[in-house]
């Protein structure tokens, strides 16, 4: 199981019910495949950065889900077939999440280290460096 | 004798390192648009001062945002 985000753009002419219907279908596909739709966000209408299918606007929807490749394939196929959906983007979030966790752990370790140093002897303390180095990826 | 031009150039710093922005996400248009100037190109490191690991994450995020029409590929 992997964590994914699927964002797609629905036509601005679609009604609220249309969008709900699409969301229901996609959620059905995910749960049928043994995945889990963790979050469904309707981000509302936004101006598009460029013209897509002769429209300048679109309604954005964001799915956060857990699943595997077969689910993603099926969801993407469904999205391609739907006339109201203009565009979609699937992003695997595992790499980014792992990176964030690593940085967080690194920060905590440093903070713990710093507070320990402070308790031991404050007179020898050096000013903290201005910019923190990134941990190696 | 050649006249040496002396400029004082402020050292550029990486915005993401200084402000400790960990999460460079394709959805964060407000953040990303700071690094796409008028022609909608990705701002080079030599101008923005972003460090290499962050520039890599940044350019990936901008490219994803372009794909989903959050950012333009080129200005019209």
Backbone of each chain as ProteinMPNN parsed JSONL, in Angstrom:
{"seq_chain_A": "XXXXXXXXXXXXXXXXXXXXXXXXXXXXXXXXXXXXXXXXXXXXXXXXXXXXXXXXXXXXXXXXXXXXXXXXXXXXXXXXXXXXXXXXXXXXXXXXXXXXXXXXXXXXXXXXXXXXXXXXXXXXXXXXXXXXXXXXX", "coords_chain_A": {"N_chain_A": [[0.836, -1.211, 0.0], [0.51, 2.153, -0.841], [0.853, 5.689, -0.352], [-1.069, 8.033, -1.981], [-1.778, 10.972, -3.886], [-4.422, 12.246, -5.665], [-5.225, 14.633, -7.93], [-7.748, 16.347, -9.597], [-9.305, 18.129, -12.331], [-12.461, 19.426, -12.774], [-14.979, 20.232, -15.128], [-16.084, 23.661, -15.303], [-18.723, 23.91, -15.774], [-19.988, 21.875, -14.574], [-22.293, 20.767, -12.132], [-22.701, 20.99, -8.547], [-23.731, 18.57, -7.723], [-22.929, 16.866, -9.765], [-20.191, 16.799, -9.367], [-20.109, 15.628, -6.849], [-21.115, 13.164, -7.531], [-19.116, 12.141, -9.207], [-17.034, 12.026, -7.346], [-18.084, 10.124, -5.597], [-18.107, 7.865, -7.249], [-15.372, 7.507, -7.744], [-14.431, 7.062, -5.195], [-15.749, 4.7, -4.664], [-14.424, 2.983, -6.465], [-11.904, 2.951, -5.326], [-12.308, 1.822, -2.745], [-13.365, -0.607, -3.518], [-11.18, -1.839, -4.638], [-9.704, -2.435, -2.456], [-8.387, -0.397, -1.263], [-8.033, 2.756, 0.516], [-9.835, 5.687, 0.812], [-8.674, 8.483, 2.105], [-9.048, 11.203, 2.378], [-11.233, 13.537, 0.945], [-11.258, 16.322, -0.857], [-12.916, 19.173, -1.869], [-11.781, 21.641, -3.713], [-12.845, 23.789, -4.879], [-13.827, 26.309, -7.354], [-11.377, 27.496, -9.561], [-9.235, 29.765, -11.276], [-7.735, 28.728, -14.229], [-4.305, 28.229, -15.121], [-3.723, 28.147, -17.748], [-5.429, 27.724, -20.916], [-7.73, 25.111, -20.967], [-9.312, 22.745, -22.792], [-10.82, 24.785, -23.945], [-11.684, 26.229, -21.764], [-11.33, 28.565, -19.105], [-11.538, 28.282, -16.495], [-11.881, 26.046, -13.696], [-13.073, 23.368, -11.618], [-11.501, 22.193, -8.8], [-10.563, 19.072, -7.426], [-9.389, 17.126, -4.752], [-7.993, 14.091, -3.915], [-6.904, 12.142, -1.231], [-5.293, 9.189, -0.753], [-4.917, 5.677, 0.079], [-3.409, 3.004, -1.541], [-2.804, 0.62, -4.221], [-0.955, -0.027, -7.25], [-2.816, -1.12, -9.082], [-5.258, -0.049, -8.33], [-4.825, 2.665, -8.765], [-4.453, 2.641, -11.497], [-6.982, 1.901, -12.385], [-8.547, 4.021, -11.381], [-7.478, 6.169, -12.786], [-8.108, 5.432, -15.35], [-10.883, 5.582, -15.255], [-11.163, 8.338, -14.804], [-10.163, 9.349, -17.163], [-12.11, 8.578, -18.92], [-14.341, 9.989, -18.178], [-16.286, 12.698, -19.218], [-16.534, 15.16, -18.051], [-14.288, 15.58, -16.605], [-11.301, 17.243, -16.895], [-8.513, 17.154, -16.515], [-6.015, 15.27, -14.786], [-3.885, 14.49, -12.009], [-1.628, 12.36, -10.583], [0.115, 11.788, -7.649], [2.722, 10.226, -5.982], [3.079, 10.09, -2.598], [4.853, 9.066, -0.823], [7.679, 9.361, -0.88], [8.043, 12.107, -0.345], [6.862, 12.263, 2.174], [8.497, 10.633, 3.678], [10.844, 12.054, 3.553], [10.104, 14.39, 4.924], [9.629, 13.362, 7.47], [12.173, 12.565, 8.133], [13.562, 14.98, 8.241], [12.21, 16.163, 10.319], [12.82, 14.444, 12.457], [15.527, 14.882, 12.544], [15.604, 17.579, 13.277], [14.489, 17.43, 15.812], [16.368, 15.921, 17.155], [18.552, 17.588, 17.077], [17.532, 19.732, 18.563], [17.19, 18.548, 21.044], [19.808, 17.946, 21.642], [20.881, 20.475, 21.762], [19.54, 21.628, 23.945], [20.473, 20.008, 25.939], [23.161, 20.636, 25.947], [22.975, 23.209, 26.817], [22.129, 22.901, 29.423], [24.3, 21.685, 30.584], [26.57, 23.409, 30.549], [26.485, 26.738, 30.42], [28.173, 28.821, 29.917], [30.047, 28.276, 27.964], [28.751, 28.319, 25.651], [28.093, 28.498, 22.17], [27.163, 30.831, 19.59], [24.281, 29.94, 17.712], [24.416, 28.466, 14.455], [23.452, 30.359, 11.559], [22.069, 29.388, 9.276], [20.587, 26.299, 8.846], [21.953, 23.162, 8.027], [20.876, 21.042, 5.416], [19.815, 17.674, 5.84], [21.484, 14.937, 4.248], [20.106, 13.675, 1.258]], "CA_chain_A": [[0.0, 0.0, 0.0], [1.236, 3.409, -0.902], [0.03, 6.886, -0.215], [-1.132, 8.807, -3.22], [-2.705, 12.091, -4.007], [-4.908, 12.435, -7.029], [-5.919, 15.903, -8.084], [-8.287, 16.477, -10.951], [-10.06, 19.335, -12.649], [-13.774, 19.16, -13.35], [-15.493, 21.361, -15.916], [-16.803, 24.662, -14.5], [-20.163, 23.794, -16.029], [-20.526, 20.781, -13.757], [-22.958, 21.206, -10.909], [-22.198, 20.41, -7.3], [-24.13, 17.149, -7.676], [-22.063, 16.139, -10.704], [-18.894, 16.584, -8.719], [-20.306, 14.633, -5.797], [-21.294, 11.868, -8.173], [-17.786, 11.69, -9.626], [-16.287, 11.666, -6.137], [-18.637, 8.861, -5.101], [-17.64, 6.778, -8.124], [-13.936, 7.277, -7.538], [-14.285, 6.456, -3.872], [-16.183, 3.312, -4.829], [-13.35, 2.236, -7.124], [-10.792, 2.791, -4.385], [-12.646, 0.857, -1.692], [-13.561, -1.918, -4.145], [-9.865, -2.434, -4.881], [-9.038, -2.711, -1.183], [-7.67, 0.79, -0.78], [-8.782, 3.599, 1.44], [-9.84, 7.121, 0.492], [-8.526, 9.126, 3.408], [-9.587, 12.557, 2.39], [-11.731, 14.047, -0.331], [-11.398, 17.766, -0.688], [-13.335, 19.959, -3.027], [-11.035, 22.894, -3.548], [-13.651, 24.855, -5.461], [-13.46, 26.806, -8.682], [-10.145, 28.292, -9.635], [-8.823, 30.151, -12.618], [-6.64, 27.878, -14.693], [-3.128, 28.992, -15.56], [-3.786, 28.182, -19.215], [-6.739, 27.274, -21.388], [-7.88, 23.667, -21.09], [-10.589, 22.451, -23.464], [-11.48, 26.079, -24.173], [-12.145, 26.823, -20.511], [-10.312, 29.281, -18.329], [-11.808, 27.985, -15.091], [-12.143, 24.647, -13.437], [-13.273, 23.017, -10.211], [-10.449, 21.256, -8.404], [-10.872, 18.077, -6.396], [-8.169, 16.458, -4.31], [-8.164, 12.841, -3.184], [-5.74, 11.556, -0.563], [-5.715, 7.797, -0.627], [-3.959, 4.583, 0.182], [-3.779, 1.981, -2.502], [-1.693, 0.088, -4.99], [-0.927, 0.354, -8.655], [-4.014, -1.538, -9.802], [-6.314, 0.921, -8.007], [-4.499, 3.915, -9.449], [-4.693, 2.439, -12.921], [-8.429, 1.909, -12.601], [-9.051, 5.374, -11.13], [-7.05, 7.026, -13.894], [-8.899, 5.041, -16.528], [-12.208, 6.178, -15.071], [-11.07, 9.79, -14.961], [-9.975, 9.636, -18.592], [-13.359, 8.324, -19.633], [-15.356, 10.982, -17.818], [-16.226, 13.882, -20.075], [-16.471, 16.393, -17.264], [-12.957, 15.729, -16.012], [-10.356, 17.77, -17.88], [-7.12, 16.804, -16.281], [-5.763, 14.7, -13.475], [-2.473, 14.339, -11.669], [-1.42, 11.444, -9.465], [1.432, 11.956, -7.052], [3.065, 9.305, -4.909], [3.5, 10.977, -1.521], [5.719, 8.362, 0.134], [9.007, 9.957, -0.846], [7.979, 13.405, 0.328], [6.554, 12.037, 3.584], [9.704, 10.078, 4.297], [11.78, 13.179, 3.651], [9.647, 15.28, 5.983], [9.855, 12.677, 8.753], [13.611, 12.569, 8.382], [13.937, 16.333, 8.653], [11.606, 16.385, 11.635], [13.637, 13.693, 13.422], [16.802, 15.586, 12.601], [15.376, 18.805, 14.049], [14.26, 17.057, 17.218], [17.645, 15.473, 17.692], [19.349, 18.799, 17.27], [16.943, 20.524, 19.651], [17.505, 17.833, 22.281], [21.239, 18.115, 21.826], [21.128, 21.861, 22.131], [19.05, 21.891, 25.301], [21.363, 19.297, 26.843], [24.385, 21.442, 26.022], [22.663, 24.398, 27.604], [22.044, 22.52, 30.831], [25.596, 21.286, 31.112], [27.421, 24.564, 30.828], [25.983, 27.785, 29.542], [29.164, 29.872, 29.632], [30.819, 27.949, 26.775], [27.818, 28.165, 24.527], [28.406, 29.292, 20.988], [25.943, 31.219, 18.872], [23.795, 28.932, 16.777], [24.603, 28.878, 13.057], [22.266, 31.026, 11.013], [21.309, 28.501, 8.393], [20.763, 24.899, 9.192], [22.256, 22.324, 6.88], [19.904, 19.996, 5.107], [20.381, 16.318, 5.882], [21.68, 14.374, 2.914], [18.92, 12.954, 0.79]], "C_chain_A": [[0.864, 1.251, 0.0], [0.269, 4.561, -0.714], [0.085, 7.686, -1.509], [-2.008, 10.031, -3.023], [-3.128, 12.155, -5.46], [-5.656, 13.757, -7.066], [-6.509, 15.92, -9.478], [-9.141, 17.723, -11.093], [-11.36, 18.927, -13.329], [-14.231, 20.427, -14.073], [-16.225, 22.368, -15.034], [-18.307, 24.593, -14.717], [-20.799, 22.692, -15.199], [-21.174, 21.351, -12.495], [-22.319, 20.513, -9.706], [-22.525, 18.911, -7.232], [-23.253, 16.3, -8.597], [-20.744, 15.787, -10.038], [-19.018, 15.528, -7.625], [-20.429, 13.23, -6.378], [-19.941, 11.282, -8.593], [-16.986, 11.217, -8.414], [-16.756, 10.325, -5.588], [-18.126, 7.683, -5.909], [-16.191, 6.442, -7.843], [-13.714, 6.592, -6.19], [-14.671, 4.982, -3.919], [-15.087, 2.451, -5.432], [-12.226, 1.947, -6.133], [-11.123, 1.721, -3.34], [-12.848, -0.542, -2.275], [-12.222, -2.618, -4.365], [-9.098, -2.726, -3.601], [-8.219, -1.554, -0.665], [-8.529, 1.598, 0.168], [-8.676, 5.057, 0.988], [-9.808, 7.891, 1.806], [-9.168, 10.492, 3.459], [-10.076, 12.915, 0.998], [-11.99, 15.527, -0.133], [-11.884, 18.381, -1.989], [-12.717, 21.336, -2.856], [-11.754, 24.071, -4.212], [-13.12, 25.328, -6.801], [-12.24, 27.699, -8.607], [-9.929, 28.673, -11.085], [-7.659, 29.268, -13.024], [-5.499, 28.745, -15.209], [-3.056, 29.059, -17.088], [-5.103, 27.566, -19.635], [-6.736, 25.757, -21.555], [-9.263, 23.416, -21.659], [-11.449, 23.7, -23.587], [-12.075, 26.692, -22.917], [-10.983, 27.491, -19.788], [-10.455, 28.971, -16.836], [-11.995, 26.49, -14.921], [-12.342, 24.424, -11.952], [-12.253, 21.952, -9.854], [-10.96, 20.308, -7.316], [-9.574, 17.354, -6.047], [-8.521, 15.224, -3.492], [-6.843, 12.49, -2.502], [-6.108, 10.112, -0.287], [-4.551, 6.856, -0.405], [-4.371, 3.519, -0.808], [-2.562, 1.446, -3.208], [-1.867, 0.452, -6.46], [-2.202, 0.018, -9.411], [-5.149, -0.542, -9.57], [-6.078, 2.211, -8.784], [-4.802, 3.786, -10.942], [-6.189, 2.548, -13.22], [-9.004, 3.317, -12.42], [-8.702, 6.284, -12.299], [-7.828, 6.711, -15.159], [-10.281, 5.669, -16.455], [-12.194, 7.675, -15.332], [-10.915, 10.172, -16.433], [-11.286, 9.53, -19.351], [-14.383, 9.426, -19.367], [-15.188, 12.261, -18.638], [-16.025, 15.161, -19.273], [-15.075, 16.633, -16.684], [-11.959, 16.137, -17.1], [-8.982, 17.144, -17.744], [-7.014, 16.125, -14.938], [-4.271, 14.566, -13.263], [-2.379, 13.425, -10.454], [-0.002, 11.628, -8.94], [1.601, 10.927, -5.945], [3.686, 10.126, -3.778], [4.526, 10.345, -0.59], [7.094, 9.019, 0.266], [9.017, 11.253, -0.067], [7.733, 13.232, 1.822], [7.779, 11.533, 4.339], [10.718, 11.192, 4.544], [11.395, 14.087, 4.816], [9.899, 14.679, 7.358], [11.321, 12.744, 9.144], [14.048, 13.943, 8.888], [13.429, 16.614, 10.061], [12.438, 15.697, 12.728], [14.962, 14.397, 13.647], [16.683, 16.838, 13.47], [15.251, 18.487, 15.538], [15.565, 16.673, 17.888], [18.523, 16.681, 18.014], [18.852, 19.604, 18.457], [17.284, 19.895, 20.994], [18.961, 18.049, 22.646], [21.549, 19.509, 22.36], [20.699, 22.133, 23.574], [19.934, 21.187, 26.333], [22.646, 20.11, 27.051], [24.158, 22.667, 26.896], [22.659, 24.072, 29.099], [23.418, 22.232, 31.426], [26.486, 22.476, 31.443], [27.059, 25.698, 29.894], [27.073, 28.787, 29.158], [29.949, 29.6, 28.35], [29.962, 27.873, 25.517], [28.22, 29.076, 23.366], [27.111, 29.713, 20.307], [25.565, 30.171, 17.84], [24.054, 29.402, 15.353], [23.297, 29.398, 12.46], [21.42, 30.08, 10.169], [21.624, 27.059, 8.744], [21.021, 24.089, 7.943], [21.155, 21.299, 6.681], [20.554, 18.636, 5.312], [20.485, 15.77, 4.467], [20.479, 13.558, 2.511], [19.265, 11.505, 0.529]], "O_chain_A": [[1.825, 1.366, 0.76], [-0.943, 4.433, -0.889], [1.156, 7.969, -2.045], [-2.846, 10.101, -2.125], [-2.297, 12.121, -6.368], [-6.609, 13.964, -6.314], [-5.839, 15.547, -10.441], [-9.629, 18.288, -10.114], [-11.365, 18.19, -14.315], [-13.904, 21.543, -13.67], [-16.923, 21.967, -14.103], [-19.078, 25.152, -13.937], [-22.024, 22.592, -15.132], [-20.664, 22.289, -11.881], [-21.517, 19.588, -9.841], [-21.727, 18.101, -6.758], [-22.882, 15.175, -8.263], [-20.251, 14.663, -10.125], [-18.163, 14.654, -7.484], [-19.933, 12.253, -5.818], [-19.657, 10.105, -8.37], [-16.35, 10.163, -8.44], [-15.95, 9.495, -5.168], [-17.76, 6.644, -5.36], [-15.815, 5.277, -7.719], [-12.912, 5.665, -6.071], [-14.023, 4.131, -3.309], [-14.843, 1.332, -4.98], [-11.671, 0.849, -6.103], [-10.318, 0.826, -3.082], [-12.547, -1.541, -1.622], [-12.137, -3.844, -4.289], [-7.967, -3.209, -3.651], [-7.437, -1.712, 0.273], [-9.613, 1.173, 0.568], [-7.581, 5.588, 0.805], [-10.803, 7.941, 2.529], [-9.757, 10.882, 4.467], [-9.415, 12.631, -0.001], [-12.839, 15.925, 0.664], [-11.331, 18.136, -3.062], [-13.09, 22.094, -1.961], [-11.31, 25.214, -4.111], [-12.117, 24.83, -7.313], [-12.099, 28.535, -7.714], [-10.385, 27.987, -12.001], [-6.712, 29.081, -12.261], [-5.717, 29.864, -15.676], [-2.395, 29.936, -17.645], [-5.809, 26.963, -18.827], [-5.853, 25.193, -22.202], [-10.267, 23.827, -21.077], [-12.658, 23.664, -23.357], [-12.902, 27.599, -23.012], [-9.835, 27.05, -19.85], [-9.608, 29.346, -16.025], [-12.236, 25.765, -15.886], [-11.845, 25.189, -11.125], [-12.152, 20.927, -10.528], [-11.694, 20.709, -6.412], [-8.774, 17.018, -6.92], [-9.252, 15.303, -2.504], [-5.785, 12.538, -3.13], [-7.128, 9.841, 0.347], [-3.389, 7.175, -0.657], [-5.548, 3.171, -0.904], [-1.428, 1.766, -2.851], [-2.808, 1.148, -6.844], [-2.628, 0.777, -10.281], [-5.906, -0.225, -10.487], [-6.997, 2.775, -9.378], [-5.337, 4.705, -11.562], [-6.6, 3.201, -14.179], [-9.844, 3.754, -13.206], [-9.531, 7.075, -12.748], [-8.164, 7.603, -15.938], [-10.79, 6.211, -17.435], [-13.084, 8.216, -15.988], [-11.459, 11.177, -16.89], [-11.544, 10.28, -20.292], [-15.193, 9.751, -20.234], [-14.096, 12.821, -18.733], [-15.423, 16.122, -19.753], [-14.731, 17.757, -16.32], [-11.805, 15.442, -18.104], [-8.381, 16.675, -18.711], [-7.827, 16.369, -14.046], [-3.493, 14.533, -14.216], [-2.987, 13.695, -9.418], [0.961, 11.621, -9.707], [0.736, 10.775, -5.083], [4.707, 10.785, -3.978], [5.019, 11.001, 0.327], [7.605, 9.209, 1.37], [9.889, 11.478, 0.773], [8.308, 13.947, 2.642], [8.057, 11.941, 5.466], [11.356, 11.26, 5.594], [12.249, 14.502, 5.599], [10.319, 15.367, 8.288], [11.669, 12.948, 10.307], [14.813, 14.047, 9.848], [14.119, 17.218, 10.882], [12.72, 16.281, 13.774], [15.454, 14.499, 14.771], [17.553, 17.12, 14.294], [15.818, 19.167, 16.394], [15.833, 17.047, 19.029], [19.141, 16.767, 19.074], [19.643, 20.099, 19.26], [17.622, 20.587, 21.954], [19.302, 18.301, 23.802], [22.357, 19.691, 23.27], [21.416, 22.79, 24.328], [20.128, 21.681, 27.444], [23.141, 20.251, 28.17], [25.052, 23.1, 27.623], [23.123, 24.859, 29.924], [23.672, 22.493, 32.601], [27.086, 22.525, 32.516], [27.308, 25.614, 28.691], [26.919, 29.522, 28.183], [30.457, 30.524, 27.715], [30.409, 27.419, 24.464], [28.619, 30.227, 23.543], [26.088, 29.04, 20.429], [26.426, 29.591, 17.179], [23.931, 30.591, 15.06], [22.205, 28.946, 12.803], [20.204, 29.993, 10.339], [22.78, 26.671, 8.913], [20.381, 24.303, 6.914], [20.585, 20.766, 7.634], [21.729, 18.461, 4.989], [19.676, 16.099, 3.599], [19.901, 12.836, 3.323], [18.4, 10.727, 0.127]]}, "seq_chain_B": "XXXXXXXXXXXXXXXXXXXXXXXXXXXXXXXXXXXXXXXXXXXXXXXXXXXXXXXXXXXXXXXXXXXXXXXXXXXX", "coords_chain_B": {"N_chain_B": [[46.994, 50.624, -15.86], [44.438, 48.577, -14.916], [41.209, 49.54, -13.948], [39.786, 48.4, -11.094], [36.636, 47.114, -10.74], [34.587, 47.476, -8.069], [32.119, 45.93, -6.477], [29.683, 45.707, -3.97], [28.374, 42.815, -3.124], [25.576, 41.302, -1.876], [25.451, 38.342, -0.032], [23.623, 35.725, -1.316], [20.936, 33.893, 0.071], [19.448, 30.715, 0.7], [16.055, 30.595, 0.507], [14.461, 28.554, 1.467], [16.029, 27.186, 3.273], [16.598, 29.118, 5.179], [14.118, 30.029, 6.099], [13.167, 27.706, 6.945], [11.426, 26.06, 5.451], [10.034, 23.115, 4.895], [8.349, 21.601, 3.407], [7.906, 21.464, 0.154], [5.473, 21.859, -1.837], [3.41, 20.886, -4.597], [0.947, 22.049, -4.577], [1.057, 24.446, -3.369], [0.664, 27.254, -4.491], [1.159, 29.904, -4.028], [3.656, 30.003, -2.822], [5.258, 28.782, -4.789], [4.942, 30.459, -6.964], [6.56, 32.569, -6.483], [8.915, 31.856, -7.547], [8.639, 31.713, -10.223], [9.136, 33.801, -12.654], [7.925, 36.458, -14.817], [7.863, 35.38, -17.514], [7.151, 32.867, -16.997], [9.085, 30.975, -16.669], [11.26, 28.733, -14.85], [12.906, 30.084, -12.129], [16.403, 30.585, -12.184], [19.005, 29.178, -10.119], [21.153, 30.845, -9.696], [20.102, 33.332, -9.607], [17.963, 33.286, -7.756], [19.156, 32.186, -5.538], [18.624, 29.825, -4.25], [19.405, 26.747, -2.625], [21.019, 23.731, -3.886], [19.709, 21.113, -3.293], [17.172, 22.054, -2.552], [16.39, 23.49, -4.786], [16.037, 21.466, -6.579], [13.842, 20.073, -5.537], [12.039, 22.135, -5.698], [11.849, 22.671, -8.469], [10.727, 20.304, -9.351], [8.257, 20.437, -8.067], [7.166, 22.691, -9.276], [6.901, 21.806, -11.874], [5.025, 19.796, -11.569], [2.86, 21.316, -10.729], [2.404, 22.766, -13.04], [1.434, 20.83, -14.706], [-1.108, 20.378, -13.767], [-2.389, 22.665, -14.244], [-2.062, 24.736, -12.402], [0.02, 26.421, -12.501], [1.389, 28.387, -15.157], [2.694, 27.161, -18.335], [3.806, 28.817, -20.166], [3.667, 32.32, -20.733], [0.763, 33.867, -22.058]], "CA_chain_B": [[46.445, 49.786, -14.793], [42.98, 48.434, -15.036], [40.434, 49.949, -12.776], [38.996, 47.278, -10.58], [35.275, 47.458, -10.318], [34.27, 46.837, -6.791], [30.728, 45.97, -6.068], [29.362, 44.936, -2.784], [27.243, 41.951, -3.453], [25.077, 40.611, -0.698], [25.401, 36.898, -0.217], [22.247, 35.236, -1.41], [20.695, 32.719, 0.9], [18.328, 29.889, 0.259], [14.841, 30.933, 1.243], [13.888, 27.383, 2.128], [16.867, 26.85, 4.415], [16.514, 30.161, 6.193], [12.782, 30.065, 6.706], [12.872, 26.315, 7.331], [10.259, 25.533, 4.742], [10.401, 21.74, 4.556], [7.431, 20.98, 2.478], [7.719, 22.187, -1.1], [4.363, 21.093, -2.382], [2.934, 21.437, -5.869], [-0.327, 22.753, -4.398], [1.312, 25.737, -2.73], [0.905, 28.142, -5.632], [1.669, 31.184, -3.539], [5.093, 29.83, -2.617], [5.938, 28.448, -6.045], [4.888, 31.557, -7.938], [7.678, 33.467, -6.215], [10.064, 31.388, -8.301], [8.357, 31.73, -11.658], [8.968, 35.182, -13.094], [6.906, 36.804, -15.811], [7.753, 34.499, -18.674], [6.736, 31.565, -16.467], [10.19, 30.028, -16.586], [11.711, 28.495, -13.481], [14.003, 30.999, -11.828], [17.644, 29.841, -11.955], [19.577, 29.267, -8.776], [22.096, 31.955, -9.572], [19.335, 34.54, -9.319], [17.154, 33.171, -6.543], [20.001, 31.809, -4.411], [18.149, 28.599, -3.608], [20.442, 25.722, -2.625], [20.778, 22.694, -4.888], [18.627, 20.163, -2.977], [15.86, 22.696, -2.558], [16.04, 23.843, -6.164], [15.564, 20.241, -7.226], [12.471, 19.854, -5.066], [11.229, 23.245, -6.187], [11.544, 22.542, -9.893], [9.776, 19.195, -9.464], [6.94, 20.906, -7.636], [6.65, 23.62, -10.294], [6.508, 21.025, -13.04], [3.753, 19.134, -11.247], [1.816, 22.345, -10.698], [2.102, 23.112, -14.423], [0.65, 19.76, -15.288], [-2.5, 20.424, -13.328], [-2.861, 24.019, -14.585], [-1.963, 25.7, -11.319], [0.997, 27.396, -12.963], [1.455, 28.351, -16.624], [3.906, 26.715, -19.005], [4.335, 30.033, -20.775], [2.648, 33.374, -20.684], [0.024, 33.915, -23.332]], "C_chain_B": [[44.914, 49.735, -14.905], [42.279, 48.846, -13.748], [39.585, 48.771, -12.33], [37.622, 47.762, -10.151], [34.986, 46.739, -9.027], [32.807, 47.034, -6.456], [30.603, 45.247, -4.742], [28.147, 44.091, -3.122], [26.831, 41.174, -2.213], [25.021, 39.108, -0.981], [23.949, 36.449, -0.23], [22.087, 34.003, -0.53], [19.457, 31.995, 0.401], [17.125, 30.177, 1.14], [14.322, 29.745, 2.055], [14.709, 26.959, 3.346], [16.653, 27.852, 5.545], [15.158, 30.15, 6.896], [12.31, 28.685, 7.136], [11.561, 25.819, 6.73], [10.63, 24.133, 4.271], [9.601, 21.233, 3.38], [7.259, 21.853, 1.246], [6.683, 21.397, -1.891], [3.857, 21.734, -3.667], [1.641, 22.226, -5.722], [-0.141, 24.176, -3.873], [1.677, 26.784, -3.794], [1.557, 29.45, -5.197], [3.191, 31.124, -3.35], [5.819, 29.648, -3.948], [5.988, 29.633, -6.986], [5.964, 32.604, -7.668], [8.895, 33.092, -7.058], [9.759, 31.193, -9.774], [8.125, 33.181, -12.082], [8.021, 35.297, -14.287], [6.733, 35.819, -16.955], [7.379, 33.076, -18.276], [7.839, 30.518, -16.518], [10.552, 29.813, -15.112], [12.938, 29.352, -13.224], [15.289, 30.216, -11.537], [18.206, 30.104, -10.561], [20.478, 30.482, -8.616], [21.365, 33.267, -9.293], [18.614, 34.428, -7.987], [17.994, 32.814, -5.322], [19.562, 30.553, -3.686], [19.236, 27.527, -3.7], [20.041, 24.543, -3.524], [19.672, 21.707, -4.498], [17.25, 20.799, -3.013], [15.427, 23.101, -3.962], [15.475, 22.631, -6.893], [14.114, 19.973, -6.825], [11.532, 20.906, -5.652], [10.858, 23.043, -7.654], [10.592, 21.377, -10.13], [8.37, 19.658, -9.141], [6.341, 21.831, -8.692], [6.164, 22.834, -11.512], [5.203, 20.282, -12.8], [2.615, 20.147, -11.293], [1.443, 22.764, -12.117], [1.188, 22.076, -15.049], [-0.82, 19.839, -14.941], [-3.039, 21.858, -13.423], [-2.905, 24.969, -13.399], [-0.961, 26.793, -11.675], [1.067, 27.287, -14.485], [2.751, 27.74, -17.125], [4.618, 27.912, -19.625], [3.25, 31.089, -20.682], [2.008, 33.507, -22.066], [0.347, 35.194, -24.107]], "O_chain_B": [[44.236, 50.76, -14.976], [42.711, 48.536, -12.637], [38.781, 48.228, -13.088], [37.469, 48.67, -9.334], [35.133, 45.521, -8.929], [32.338, 48.141, -6.193], [31.333, 44.301, -4.451], [27.053, 44.597, -3.37], [27.638, 40.482, -1.591], [24.591, 38.68, -2.052], [23.167, 36.734, 0.677], [22.996, 33.182, -0.411], [18.564, 32.571, -0.219], [17.176, 30.022, 2.36], [13.818, 29.901, 3.167], [14.167, 26.443, 4.323], [16.542, 27.479, 6.712], [15.071, 30.249, 8.12], [11.194, 28.522, 7.63], [10.714, 25.243, 7.413], [11.442, 23.974, 3.358], [10.103, 20.541, 2.494], [6.553, 22.861, 1.284], [6.998, 20.393, -2.529], [3.868, 22.956, -3.815], [1.266, 22.982, -6.619], [-1.055, 24.998, -3.925], [2.842, 27.142, -3.964], [2.39, 30.018, -5.903], [3.91, 32.069, -3.674], [6.851, 30.27, -4.202], [6.958, 29.804, -7.725], [6.249, 33.436, -8.53], [9.795, 33.907, -7.259], [10.541, 30.573, -10.494], [7.036, 33.721, -11.886], [7.398, 34.317, -14.696], [5.614, 35.465, -17.324], [7.299, 32.187, -19.124], [7.572, 29.32, -16.422], [10.193, 30.612, -14.247], [13.89, 29.346, -14.004], [15.273, 29.286, -10.731], [17.911, 31.117, -9.927], [20.557, 31.074, -7.54], [21.969, 34.213, -8.789], [18.644, 35.356, -7.178], [17.598, 33.103, -4.193], [20.079, 30.248, -2.612], [19.908, 27.407, -4.724], [18.871, 24.385, -3.873], [18.767, 21.477, -5.301], [16.279, 20.178, -3.446], [14.241, 23.059, -4.29], [14.564, 22.747, -7.712], [13.268, 19.683, -7.671], [10.401, 20.616, -6.043], [9.702, 23.221, -8.04], [9.738, 21.448, -11.014], [7.413, 19.322, -9.839], [5.144, 21.763, -8.972], [5.137, 23.164, -12.105], [4.376, 20.15, -13.703], [1.542, 19.869, -11.828], [0.283, 23.085, -12.376], [0.286, 22.403, -15.821], [-1.677, 19.421, -15.719], [-4.018, 22.211, -12.765], [-3.7, 25.909, -13.388], [-1.07, 27.931, -11.219], [0.83, 26.215, -15.042], [3.777, 27.786, -16.446], [5.845, 28.01, -19.614], [2.065, 30.777, -20.567], [2.647, 33.283, -23.093], [-0.181, 35.405, -25.199]]}, "name": "protein", "num_of_chains": 2, "seq": "XXXXXXXXXXXXXXXXXXXXXXXXXXXXXXXXXXXXXXXXXXXXXXXXXXXXXXXXXXXXXXXXXXXXXXXXXXXXXXXXXXXXXXXXXXXXXXXXXXXXXXXXXXXXXXXXXXXXXXXXXXXXXXXXXXXXXXXXXXXXXXXXXXXXXXXXXXXXXXXXXXXXXXXXXXXXXXXXXXXXXXXXXXXXXXXXXXXXXXXXXXXXXXXXXXXXX"}
